[in-house]
Amino acid sequence: MSDVLDQSDIDALLSAVSTGEVEEAGEDVQIFSRFRRDLEQVEIKDYDFKRPERISKDQMRALQTLHESFARNYGASLSGFLRTIVEVRVANAEQMTYSEFIGSLPNPTSFNLVDAPPLDGQLCLELSPLIIYPIIDRLLGGSNHDVFIPQRAMTMIETRLIKQILERGMAALTEAWESVRKIDFKLGEMESNPQIMQIVPPNEVVVVIGFEIKMTNRAGTMSLCIPFNVIEPLIEDLSARNWFMTGKHSEESHWGRHIAGQISDAALDVGAILAQTAISMQDLRSLEVGDIITTEKPAVSPVVLEVEGVPKFIGHIGQFKGHRAVRIQRRIKAGDRV
């Protein structure tokens, strides 16, 4: 058959359409229209324009894993400081607007700003009164039985006591973020009313990491609010692959620094070998007080400094403030004859 229709074929098609023998081609399915057909099958997903998800799920998992490391270190630090078992764990990690985060906080509470140089902007750290006052009671020598939780702003003394707890959290947070970027977290202003602290616009997207703190028979919550515009320069570094690769090295370096700090105060015997010579056993037995042993080594030549019997340095003998002393000249290298 020919691919080109002649006039008789065209007339036959037009006649068939007009009589209903041939149906017209259906229109394309429209997602947005004034009228919707019953037979339309359109997949529609909900999207909340007030809460856009600007951080991927992988990056959220990386943030959660990072702060799980922070929670372990912070719990260990508080346990040693308070002389009791303190457990800190990550309860949830989610994205929301800043207004939703502020609206979920009690009033009064411990609302603290956190500076994070070299990043621009500030973070928020909120600590629930349900755990603040048991901690203060513990610091003041109480037993945490029948602790009263007052509904008021903290006093100056209570603020200074809880600042010691938060400063330890800043150190643990700095250590946890070292695998991503060197950030020096520092505690800023402290308030009891979260409504007066507006660090970002109300509709700005923030990441909220929720923690649960348990101490003996008491428990409370802690929330870390991270605005998206603060961590936006680091968002590409928060992939799960990079985090898990560096997490192990970070943990190993932490234990290395801990062991080095513990053994740095160990005492060592240090001695300087002025000269060496050989004498016979008979001469050794005949030595008396006042005898002089001569050597072939000049007095101005370098001496060997030994640490626990192992030669480590080359130096020169002399005096310092009326005491005999040895000035270190260089370290003994492998292959040196001493």
N, C-alpha and C positions, 0 to 999 in steps of 0.2 A: 504494500500500500504506500501511497505517496504521503509524505509528512506535511504537505501543504494542502489546506482545505480550499476547495473551489466554492463558488457562490452557492451552488445547490446544497452543499454540505452545511454551509453557514445558515441557510434558510431553514434546513431541517432541524438544526439544533435550537434555533430561536423558536420554532414552532413547538418543539417538545418541551421547552421551558415554560412557555405560555400555557400549555395544556396540563402541566404538572407531571409529565412523564419523567422529567429530569429535575432533581432537586438542586437548588442553588448552593454554592459553597458556603459553609458556615463561617461566621466571623471569628476572629481570634479572641481567645479568652482574655477578658480585661479584669485586672485585679481591683482597680478603683473605678467605679461607675455608680451612677445614680440608682440603677435597678440591678439586682443580682438574680441570676437565673438559678433555679433549683438544682439543675444538673451540673453546675460548675463545681469543680474540685480544685480549690485553691488552698495551698498551704500557707498559713499565716502564723507568725510567731509574735509573741508579746515583746514589746520594747518600751521600757520606761525612760523617757527623756530626762526625768529628774535624777535618775541614778545610772548614768552611762558607765559601763565597765571599761575603764581605760587601761587596766592591767590584766594580762592574760592569766589563765589558770595555772600555767607552768610557773609564771613569775610569782603568783600568790603562794604556790606551794613552796617555792624557794624562800620567800619571806617568812613563811611559817616555820620551815626547817631552821632558818637562821635564828629566829627568836626562840625556838626550842633549845638551842645551844645557850642562848642568853638566860633562859629560865633555869637551866641546870646550874650554871655558874652563879647566878644570883641567889638561888636557894642554898647552895653550899656556902656562899659568903655570909648570908643571914644566919645560917645555922651556927657558924663559928662565932659570929658577933653576939648573938642572943643566947648562946649556950643552950640551945634546944633545937629539936628537929623542925626545920622549916621546909616545906615542899612548895615549889613554884612550877606550874605547868601551863602550857598554852591551851586555852579553852576553845577559842575560835579565831578566825581571821576572815574579814569580809570588807567589802567596799561599800561606802555610803556617803552621803553628803555631810558637810560639817554641821549643818543645822540639826540633822538627825542624831549625830553623835552627841552634841550638846544637850539636846532634848532628852536623851536617855540617861543622863547623869543625875545623881541626887544633889540636893542643895540643903545644907552645906556638905562639902567634900574637900579633899586635898587635890587641887587642880594646879599643876606645875608646868611651866614652860621650859622647854629644853632647846638650847642652842646646839647647832651641829655644824661648826665650821669644818671644812670650807664650803659646805652647802649653804645656799641662800634660803632664808626663812627659818621657821621654828617648828618644833614638834610639841605635842602635849602628852603629859603623863598624869593619869588620874588614879588615885589610891583611895579605896573605899574606907569610910569611917569604921566599918565592921571589923577591919583588920588593923586600922591605925591605932585605936585605943588599946587593944590587947598588946600590941607591940610596945606602946608607951608604958603600959602597966608592967610589962616584962623588964623594960629598961630601968624602971624605978623600983624593982625588987618585988613586984607583986606575983601572985600565983595564977592570975587569969581566971579565977573563980568569981562568978557574979560581977563581971566587969560591966559598968554602966556606960552606954553609948549616948553621949549628950548630943542633942540637936542644936548645935551652935558652932560658930567659927572657932578654930583652934586658937589657943592662947600663944603668946610669944615663946613660952617655954616649950609647949608641945610642938610648935613649928620647928624650933631648933633641934629637938630630939628626933623628929621624923626626917629632918634634913640629913641627919647622919645615915639613915636607912636609904634615902634616895641617892645620896652620893655614891654609895656602894653599887646601886643600880646603874649609875652612869659609867662606872668603871667596867662593870660586866657588859654593858651595851657597847662600849668602845671596843672591848675585846672580841665580841661576837661579830662586829661589822668589819674587822680587820681583813677577813677573807674577801670582801668586796671592795672596800676603799678605806683608807686611813681617815677616820672621822673622830674628832675629839668632842664627845658629847659632854655638855656642861649644863648644870642646873641653873635655870633663870628665875623669873618671878614666881611667887607662890601665892595662890588665892584660894578662898573657900567657896566663892560663887563662880561657877563656870560660865555664867551668862555674860559676865563683863569682859571675858577674854575672847576677842574676835581676831584670831591670827590670819584667817583667810575668809573670803566671802562665804555666806551661808550655803550657797549652791555648789561650792567647790567640792570635788571628789577627794575623799580621804580614805586611807587604809587604816582600819582599826584592828589591832592585835589585842585580844582579850586574854587575860591571865587569871588563874585561880591560885590563891595563896592560902596554904593550910599551916597552922601552928598549934600543935597539941589539940585542944578541943575547940579551936576557933578557926574560922575561914572567912575570907573576903575576896574581893576582886581588884584587879588592876588593869587599866586600859592604856595602851600606847596608840596615839593618833598621829599618823604620818600623812601630811598633805601630799597629793600627787605632784604638785609643782615643786616640792622640795626634793623628792627622789627621782624626778624625771630625768636628770642627767645620768643616773645610775640604772635606769630601768632596763637597758640592754645587757647590763652585767648581772642581772638577777635571774638568768636562765638556770634551770635546774641542773644542766650538765656542768656548767662552770662552777656552780655552788658545791655540788657533790665531789668534784675533783679537788677543790681547794679545802673542803671541810676537814678531810683527814689530815692534810698537812698542817692546818691551823691547830687541830687538837694535839698533834705531835709536838708542834712548837710550844704550845701552852705547857705541856708536861716537861719539856726540855727546860723552859724558863723556871718552872717550879722547882725542879731538881737542882738546877744551878743555884737558885736562891737559897736552898736549904744547905748546900755544901759550901757556900761561899764563906761561912763563918768558921769552917773547920781549921784547927791549928796545925801548922806545918813547921818542921825543923829546918832552918836555913843555916848553912855554914859555909865559910870561905876557906878554901885550901890555899894557904900561903905558899908552901913549897913542899916538895917530897924528896927524900933521899934514902939511901940504903946503908945500913951499918950491920956489923956482925953481932951475933948473939952475945959474944964475950963483951964487946963494947957496950951493948945495951945493959948488961948486968952490972957493969962498973959505973954507970951513970950516977952522979950525985947532984945535989942542989948546987946551982951555980955553974955547972958545966955548960958549954956552948956546943951546939950541933951546927956545923957549917953545911951549906948547900951550894950548888952551882947556880942558883937562881938569883938574879939581881933584885934588890928591894923595890926598884921602880917598875919591874915587869908586871904584866897583868896577872890577876889571880882568878881561880875558878870558883864560882859560886854554886853550891850544891843545894838542891831542895829534896829533902828526905833521901839523901845519899845519891841522888841522880844529878849529874852536871847539867846546869840549865843556862848559866850566864857567864860572861867574861867581864871582869870589873877591875878597879884599881882601889887599893887600900888608902885610907887617909883618916881624917878626923872631922867630926861635925858637932859643933857646940860642946867641945870637950870630950866627946865619946868617939871610940874607934868605929869606923864606918867603911863601907864598900860602895863605891859608885859604879852602877851597872853601865857597861860600855855597849854591849850587844848580846844578842841571844846566840847560844851555841847551835850551830847548824849541823845537819846530818853529814858525817864524814869529816868533821873537824877533829884534829888530834889534840887532846887536852891532857 
